[in-house]
Amino acid sequence: MGGALAQTGKALDARPVAVVSTPHKAQRAAAARAYAITDLSTRDLHQAVAEATGRRGGGCRPGSRGRCTAG
């Protein structure tokens, strides 16, 4: 589902930021042509989103497990 969403976002002139949990999933996100990829096993989510969006944020808020959810 994530790859399809990344491709749909790009078709709508969005800059999808893929959030993955493993290096293998990061490779799949790159193949789907995500604008930016954040691997939670190696990076802080909030810092990565800030960098990918020029510090404007990505409309995210902490979820129940401390992860970013759409907001």
N, C-alpha and C positions, 0 to 999 in steps of 0.2 A: 504494500500500500504506500509506503514512504516514497518509493521511486516514482510511482504514478503521481503522487502529490507534488513532488519536486518538478516533474515535467509539466504538469498543469500550471503550477506557479510561474514557471519560466514563460509559458505560452501567454500568460496574463501580464507579463512584464514585471513580475515580482522577483525578489532575490531570496529564494528559499535557503534557509540555514538548516542543514541536516544535523540532528543530534543523535549520536550512535553510542553504543556501549562497548564495542570491540573494534580493533583494527580491520577485521574482515568486513564488518558492516560499513566502515569508513570507505573501503574500496568500492563497495556496492553503491554508496551514495555518490562517490566521484563518477562512477559509470553512469549514474542517473543525471549527472551534470548539476549537482547542487551548487549554489553560489558559494557557500562556505560549509565546512564540515567541522563539527565539534565532537571529538571522541571523549566521552566522560571518563574513560579509564586513564586518560592522560592530561585532561584540561579541566579548568573550572568553567562551568556553564556561563555564569553571568559575565565573567571577563571575556569569554569568547564571543558572546552575543554583542557585548559593547564594542569590541574591536570590529566585528563584521558589519555593524550598523553605524560606524562612525560615532559611537557613544550616544546614539539616539534611542537605543533599546529596540526590542523586538516585540513589544506588547506581551511580555510574559510576566507571570507571577509564580511564586513558589507553590507547588502542589503539596499534597499530603505527605509525600516522601521527601520533600525538600527539593524536588525537581521542578523545572520550569514548565508551566502549562499555558496554553493559549489564553490570552486575556484581553 
